[in-house]
């Protein structure tokens, strides 16, 4: 029995010498199982990514008819709201510019009258004969002092002349005008009235 114990001891010693100290050559079964699990997850994730990419490509391939109609409707609503506001703003800017022009021309006429003791016969005598209003039409001038009759004088709703010295006005946006301020085509005129105390829209006078 002592001999068997000795043989076993010798066998164990022999095996210990045979096994190398560097154990990296041994295969770690646990690591292989983890690797296989990781590959499965990776494959699964890759499949998900591919599916998401396909969905994204399909969604971005073009708008549906309903989406297109909705976009057109939104644009139309915004345009219907914005265009009138812009046009109103543009009209107010043009009226303000015409008011400033008439005021400036009136100053030139006053200077001319001081120098000559008479009003000019036309705007060319004060250097404004070719000046156009914001709508591209020439300013209208009428010297009341040299007028024969009152037929061409601008008149208010009571048909009384709006000036006693001269008429100076823009025919406004429509480029049309009548002597009476109550006429429809005179409402948008920018006028000088009350001998210069009022300059603005005929509809506001």
Secondary structure in CASP SS format (residue, H / E / C, confidence):
PFRMAT SS
TARGET T0000
AUTHOR 0000-0000-0000
METHOD secondary structure of the structure
MODEL  1
X C 1.00
X H 1.00
X H 1.00
X H 1.00
X H 1.00
X H 1.00
X H 1.00
X H 1.00
X H 1.00
X H 1.00
X H 1.00
X H 1.00
X H 1.00
X H 1.00
X H 1.00
X H 1.00
X H 1.00
X H 1.00
X C 1.00
X C 1.00
X C 1.00
X C 1.00
X H 1.00
X H 1.00
X H 1.00
X C 1.00
X C 1.00
X C 1.00
X H 1.00
X H 1.00
X H 1.00
X H 1.00
X H 1.00
X H 1.00
X H 1.00
X H 1.00
X H 1.00
X H 1.00
X H 1.00
X H 1.00
X H 1.00
X H 1.00
X H 1.00
X H 1.00
X H 1.00
X H 1.00
X H 1.00
X H 1.00
X H 1.00
X H 1.00
X H 1.00
X H 1.00
X H 1.00
X H 1.00
X H 1.00
X H 1.00
X H 1.00
X H 1.00
X H 1.00
X C 1.00
X C 1.00
X C 1.00
X C 1.00
X C 1.00
X H 1.00
X H 1.00
X H 1.00
X H 1.00
X H 1.00
X H 1.00
X H 1.00
X H 1.00
X H 1.00
X H 1.00
X H 1.00
X H 1.00
X H 1.00
X H 1.00
X H 1.00
X H 1.00
X H 1.00
X H 1.00
X H 1.00
X H 1.00
X H 1.00
X H 1.00
X H 1.00
X H 1.00
X H 1.00
X H 1.00
X H 1.00
X H 1.00
X H 1.00
X H 1.00
X H 1.00
X H 1.00
X H 1.00
X H 1.00
X H 1.00
X H 1.00
X H 1.00
X H 1.00
X H 1.00
X H 1.00
X H 1.00
X H 1.00
X H 1.00
X H 1.00
X H 1.00
X H 1.00
X H 1.00
X H 1.00
X H 1.00
X H 1.00
X H 1.00
X H 1.00
X C 1.00
X C 1.00
X C 1.00
X C 1.00
X C 1.00
X C 1.00
X H 1.00
X H 1.00
X H 1.00
X H 1.00
X C 1.00
X C 1.00
X C 1.00
X C 1.00
X C 1.00
X E 1.00
X C 1.00
X C 1.00
X C 1.00
X C 1.00
X C 1.00
X E 1.00
X C 1.00
X E 1.00
X E 1.00
X E 1.00
X E 1.00
X H 1.00
X H 1.00
X H 1.00
X C 1.00
X C 1.00
X C 1.00
X C 1.00
X C 1.00
X C 1.00
X C 1.00
X C 1.00
X E 1.00
X C 1.00
X C 1.00
X C 1.00
X C 1.00
X C 1.00
X E 1.00
X C 1.00
X C 1.00
X C 1.00
X C 1.00
X E 1.00
X E 1.00
X E 1.00
X E 1.00
X E 1.00
X C 1.00
X C 1.00
X C 1.00
X C 1.00
X C 1.00
X C 1.00
X C 1.00
X C 1.00
X C 1.00
X E 1.00
X C 1.00
X C 1.00
X C 1.00
X H 1.00
X H 1.00
X H 1.00
X C 1.00
X C 1.00
X C 1.00
X E 1.00
X E 1.00
X E 1.00
X E 1.00
X H 1.00
X H 1.00
X H 1.00
X C 1.00
X E 1.00
X E 1.00
X E 1.00
X E 1.00
X H 1.00
X H 1.00
X H 1.00
X C 1.00
END
